[in-house]
Structures are given as structure tokens and as C-alpha cells.
């Protein structure tokens, strides 16, 4: 449930707003999230994608799009068998796209904007 009483301006436009708090019910437990950060900031991640992410065994979604990642996609990520969504579009990645398990289900759009990537 969203608290519609409190609205914040988005990008200094009084006609566009976002909610300041939200209630989340997860497995019967209600959590109230208040004072969601009022500043909208952009953080660009850079460097290599850490191979240790392959240890995050319960990860279901990983979107690293529109950052400054370089190098190869770690083959260790193939072991993320719960991964339903994977996006690394618009980075500076190169090399072969890993194959196998969940990686065989991701669409080409997941990788677009990386001129050095190749594969299926």
C-alpha cells in the first residue's frame, strides 16, 4: 500500500511526483518504509564485474545496465540457477557471453550496447 498523502516533486516539476513512504507486506510481516531518500542520484559502477557474484546463489535478478563495467562477464555467473533476469547492456564489456543454464534463456537485449561482446 502506498501512502498517497505525502508526495515529493520529481526533477523540480510540480506535476510529477513520487511517493515518500511505502508499506510492504512480506510473508505476513508488514514493514513500513518511511522517508525514502529524497535525492535522486546516479551512481556509475566501474571496473570488472566481480566473479564472486557467482556465489550469490539465491539471486533472481541482476541489472548492471548503463554503467562503466569493462572486461568479460565472469563465467561464475552461469552457476546462478535462480537468475531470471540478467542485464549488462550499455557498458564496455568484451569477450564471449557465457553459455549454459540460465544464460541460455536471456535475450540479446540484455547485452546490447557492448560492442566488444560476442556469442550466441
C-alpha atoms as an extended CHARMM CRD file, in Angstrom:
* protein
*
       120  EXT
         1         1  UNK       CA              0.0000000000        0.0000000000        0.0000000000  PROA      1               0.0000000000
         2         2  UNK       CA              1.3740000000        3.3950000000       -0.9480000000  PROA      2               0.0000000000
         3         3  UNK       CA              0.8640000000        6.4250000000        1.2770000000  PROA      3               0.0000000000
         4         4  UNK       CA             -0.5780000000        8.8990000000       -1.2200000000  PROA      4               0.0000000000
         5         5  UNK       CA             -0.7910000000       11.7400000000        1.3070000000  PROA      5               0.0000000000
         6         6  UNK       CA              2.8870000000       12.6430000000        1.0600000000  PROA      6               0.0000000000
         7         7  UNK       CA              4.3040000000       13.3940000000       -2.3780000000  PROA      7               0.0000000000
         8         8  UNK       CA              7.6680000000       14.7620000000       -3.4160000000  PROA      8               0.0000000000
         9         9  UNK       CA              8.4160000000       16.7250000000       -6.5760000000  PROA      9               0.0000000000
        10        10  UNK       CA             10.3950000000       14.9070000000       -9.2200000000  PROA      10              0.0000000000
        11        11  UNK       CA             13.0530000000       16.8680000000      -11.1390000000  PROA      11              0.0000000000
        12        12  UNK       CA             11.6100000000       20.1690000000       -9.8820000000  PROA      12              0.0000000000
        13        13  UNK       CA              8.3720000000       19.5550000000      -11.7810000000  PROA      13              0.0000000000
        14        14  UNK       CA              5.3140000000       20.0490000000       -9.5390000000  PROA      14              0.0000000000
        15        15  UNK       CA              3.2160000000       17.9610000000      -11.9520000000  PROA      15              0.0000000000
        16        16  UNK       CA              5.3800000000       14.8530000000      -11.4790000000  PROA      16              0.0000000000
        17        17  UNK       CA              5.8740000000       13.3400000000       -8.0500000000  PROA      17              0.0000000000
        18        18  UNK       CA              6.8670000000       10.1530000000       -6.3030000000  PROA      18              0.0000000000
        19        19  UNK       CA              5.7700000000        8.6080000000       -3.0430000000  PROA      19              0.0000000000
        20        20  UNK       CA              7.6940000000        9.3820000000        0.1060000000  PROA      20              0.0000000000
        21        21  UNK       CA              6.8020000000        6.2100000000        2.0340000000  PROA      21              0.0000000000
        22        22  UNK       CA              5.5100000000        2.7290000000        1.3610000000  PROA      22              0.0000000000
        23        23  UNK       CA              4.1600000000       -0.2390000000        3.3250000000  PROA      23              0.0000000000
        24        24  UNK       CA              5.4920000000       -3.6480000000        2.3730000000  PROA      24              0.0000000000
        25        25  UNK       CA              3.8990000000       -6.9380000000        3.4310000000  PROA      25              0.0000000000
        26        26  UNK       CA              6.2420000000       -9.8870000000        3.0950000000  PROA      26              0.0000000000
        27        27  UNK       CA              5.2150000000      -13.3520000000        4.2780000000  PROA      27              0.0000000000
        28        28  UNK       CA              2.6370000000      -11.8630000000        6.6260000000  PROA      28              0.0000000000
        29        29  UNK       CA              5.0300000000       -9.3130000000        8.1440000000  PROA      29              0.0000000000
        30        30  UNK       CA              4.1830000000       -5.6850000000        7.4400000000  PROA      30              0.0000000000
        31        31  UNK       CA              7.1250000000       -3.3210000000        7.1330000000  PROA      31              0.0000000000
        32        32  UNK       CA              6.6830000000        0.4450000000        6.9230000000  PROA      32              0.0000000000
        33        33  UNK       CA              9.3850000000        2.1600000000        4.8720000000  PROA      33              0.0000000000
        34        34  UNK       CA              9.3190000000        5.8670000000        5.5970000000  PROA      34              0.0000000000
        35        35  UNK       CA             11.3820000000        8.7880000000        4.4430000000  PROA      35              0.0000000000
        36        36  UNK       CA             12.6190000000        7.2030000000        1.2740000000  PROA      36              0.0000000000
        37        37  UNK       CA             15.6430000000        9.1810000000        0.1390000000  PROA      37              0.0000000000
        38        38  UNK       CA             14.5140000000       12.4610000000       -1.3470000000  PROA      38              0.0000000000
        39        39  UNK       CA             17.5580000000       12.9550000000       -3.5480000000  PROA      39              0.0000000000
        40        40  UNK       CA             17.6840000000       11.1200000000       -6.8360000000  PROA      40              0.0000000000
        41        41  UNK       CA             21.3230000000       10.3680000000       -7.5100000000  PROA      41              0.0000000000
        42        42  UNK       CA             23.1840000000        8.4880000000      -10.1910000000  PROA      42              0.0000000000
        43        43  UNK       CA             25.9820000000        6.1270000000       -9.2770000000  PROA      43              0.0000000000
        44        44  UNK       CA             28.1150000000        4.7430000000      -12.0970000000  PROA      44              0.0000000000
        45        45  UNK       CA             29.7380000000        1.4320000000      -11.2510000000  PROA      45              0.0000000000
        46        46  UNK       CA             33.0280000000        0.7610000000      -12.9890000000  PROA      46              0.0000000000
        47        47  UNK       CA             35.7420000000       -1.8510000000      -13.3240000000  PROA      47              0.0000000000
        48        48  UNK       CA             35.2440000000       -5.5750000000      -13.7340000000  PROA      48              0.0000000000
        49        49  UNK       CA             32.1340000000       -7.4460000000      -12.7000000000  PROA      49              0.0000000000
        50        50  UNK       CA             33.3010000000       -9.3840000000       -9.6230000000  PROA      50              0.0000000000
        51        51  UNK       CA             33.4180000000      -13.1620000000      -10.2200000000  PROA      51              0.0000000000
        52        52  UNK       CA             32.3740000000      -13.5670000000       -6.5610000000  PROA      52              0.0000000000
        53        53  UNK       CA             28.8280000000      -12.5830000000       -7.6160000000  PROA      53              0.0000000000
        54        54  UNK       CA             28.6200000000      -16.1970000000       -8.7520000000  PROA      54              0.0000000000
        55        55  UNK       CA             28.3590000000      -17.1020000000       -5.0430000000  PROA      55              0.0000000000
        56        56  UNK       CA             25.0930000000      -15.1980000000       -4.6340000000  PROA      56              0.0000000000
        57        57  UNK       CA             23.1780000000      -18.4230000000       -5.1470000000  PROA      57              0.0000000000
        58        58  UNK       CA             19.6470000000      -17.1080000000       -4.4590000000  PROA      58              0.0000000000
        59        59  UNK       CA             19.9360000000      -14.0600000000       -6.7080000000  PROA      59              0.0000000000
        60        60  UNK       CA             16.9170000000      -13.7990000000       -9.0260000000  PROA      60              0.0000000000
        61        61  UNK       CA             17.5910000000      -10.5190000000      -10.8240000000  PROA      61              0.0000000000
        62        62  UNK       CA             20.8050000000       -8.7130000000      -11.7160000000  PROA      62              0.0000000000
        63        63  UNK       CA             20.6500000000       -5.4930000000      -13.7260000000  PROA      63              0.0000000000
        64        64  UNK       CA             24.0330000000       -3.8330000000      -14.1930000000  PROA      64              0.0000000000
        65        65  UNK       CA             22.9750000000       -1.8400000000      -17.2650000000  PROA      65              0.0000000000
        66        66  UNK       CA             24.2350000000        1.6330000000      -18.1000000000  PROA      66              0.0000000000
        67        67  UNK       CA             27.3920000000        1.6060000000      -16.0170000000  PROA      67              0.0000000000
        68        68  UNK       CA             31.0890000000        1.6310000000      -16.8300000000  PROA      68              0.0000000000
        69        69  UNK       CA             31.8730000000       -2.0750000000      -16.4920000000  PROA      69              0.0000000000
        70        70  UNK       CA             34.7870000000       -3.3590000000      -18.5750000000  PROA      70              0.0000000000
        71        71  UNK       CA             36.2850000000       -6.7630000000      -19.2830000000  PROA      71              0.0000000000
        72        72  UNK       CA             34.4830000000      -10.0740000000      -19.5300000000  PROA      72              0.0000000000
        73        73  UNK       CA             31.2800000000      -11.3570000000      -17.9870000000  PROA      73              0.0000000000
        74        74  UNK       CA             32.5100000000      -13.8050000000      -15.3210000000  PROA      74              0.0000000000
        75        75  UNK       CA             31.7190000000      -17.4180000000      -16.1820000000  PROA      75              0.0000000000
        76        76  UNK       CA             30.9460000000      -17.9750000000      -12.4800000000  PROA      76              0.0000000000
        77        77  UNK       CA             27.6150000000      -16.1940000000      -13.0420000000  PROA      77              0.0000000000
        78        78  UNK       CA             26.4230000000      -19.2290000000      -15.0230000000  PROA      78              0.0000000000
        79        79  UNK       CA             26.0380000000      -21.0120000000      -11.6670000000  PROA      79              0.0000000000
        80        80  UNK       CA             23.2800000000      -18.6020000000      -10.5750000000  PROA      80              0.0000000000
        81        81  UNK       CA             20.4670000000      -21.0840000000      -11.2610000000  PROA      81              0.0000000000
        82        82  UNK       CA             17.7180000000      -18.8700000000       -9.7830000000  PROA      82              0.0000000000
        83        83  UNK       CA             18.6560000000      -15.9510000000      -12.0320000000  PROA      83              0.0000000000
        84        84  UNK       CA             15.5910000000      -14.9620000000      -14.0790000000  PROA      84              0.0000000000
        85        85  UNK       CA             16.7280000000      -11.5090000000      -15.2190000000  PROA      85              0.0000000000
        86        86  UNK       CA             20.2500000000      -10.5600000000      -16.2750000000  PROA      86              0.0000000000
        87        87  UNK       CA             21.1020000000       -7.2680000000      -17.9670000000  PROA      87              0.0000000000
        88        88  UNK       CA             24.5040000000       -5.7480000000      -18.6610000000  PROA      88              0.0000000000
        89        89  UNK       CA             23.5160000000       -3.5640000000      -21.5950000000  PROA      89              0.0000000000
        90        90  UNK       CA             25.3250000000       -0.2860000000      -22.2700000000  PROA      90              0.0000000000
        91        91  UNK       CA             28.6500000000       -0.9600000000      -20.5900000000  PROA      91              0.0000000000
        92        92  UNK       CA             32.0750000000       -1.5730000000      -22.1200000000  PROA      92              0.0000000000
        93        93  UNK       CA             32.1640000000       -5.3580000000      -21.8050000000  PROA      93              0.0000000000
        94        94  UNK       CA             34.0480000000       -7.6260000000      -24.2000000000  PROA      94              0.0000000000
        95        95  UNK       CA             34.6790000000      -11.2730000000      -24.9470000000  PROA      95              0.0000000000
        96        96  UNK       CA             32.3700000000      -14.2510000000      -25.1670000000  PROA      96              0.0000000000
        97        97  UNK       CA             28.9790000000      -14.2280000000      -23.4870000000  PROA      97              0.0000000000
        98        98  UNK       CA             28.9040000000      -17.1920000000      -21.0770000000  PROA      98              0.0000000000
        99        99  UNK       CA             26.7010000000      -20.1090000000      -22.0880000000  PROA      99              0.0000000000
       100       100  UNK       CA             24.7840000000      -22.6850000000      -20.0960000000  PROA      100             0.0000000000
       101       101  UNK       CA             21.9940000000      -22.9690000000      -17.5660000000  PROA      101             0.0000000000
       102       102  UNK       CA             20.1120000000      -19.6710000000      -17.1330000000  PROA      102             0.0000000000
       103       103  UNK       CA             22.3770000000      -17.7970000000      -19.5520000000  PROA      103             0.0000000000
       104       104  UNK       CA             20.7900000000      -19.6980000000      -22.4260000000  PROA      104             0.0000000000
       105       105  UNK       CA             17.4510000000      -18.0090000000      -21.6050000000  PROA      105             0.0000000000
       106       106  UNK       CA             18.4620000000      -14.3390000000      -21.6360000000  PROA      106             0.0000000000
       107       107  UNK       CA             17.5330000000      -12.1770000000      -24.6290000000  PROA      107             0.0000000000
       108       108  UNK       CA             20.0590000000      -10.3690000000      -26.8240000000  PROA      108             0.0000000000
       109       109  UNK       CA             18.7700000000       -7.0490000000      -25.4500000000  PROA      109             0.0000000000
       110       110  UNK       CA             20.4280000000       -7.9920000000      -22.1470000000  PROA      110             0.0000000000
       111       111  UNK       CA             23.7990000000       -7.4100000000      -23.7750000000  PROA      111             0.0000000000
       112       112  UNK       CA             23.2350000000       -4.5630000000      -26.2850000000  PROA      112             0.0000000000
       113       113  UNK       CA             25.4980000000       -1.5560000000      -26.2630000000  PROA      113             0.0000000000
       114       114  UNK       CA             28.6570000000       -3.5880000000      -25.5770000000  PROA      114             0.0000000000
       115       115  UNK       CA             30.4720000000       -3.5340000000      -28.9040000000  PROA      115             0.0000000000
       116       116  UNK       CA             33.1720000000       -5.9440000000      -27.6900000000  PROA      116             0.0000000000
       117       117  UNK       CA             30.7900000000       -8.7270000000      -26.6360000000  PROA      117             0.0000000000
       118       118  UNK       CA             30.2570000000      -11.7130000000      -28.9040000000  PROA      118             0.0000000000
       119       119  UNK       CA             28.4860000000      -15.0350000000      -28.7370000000  PROA      119             0.0000000000
       120       120  UNK       CA             25.1340000000      -16.5770000000      -29.4610000000  PROA      120             0.0000000000
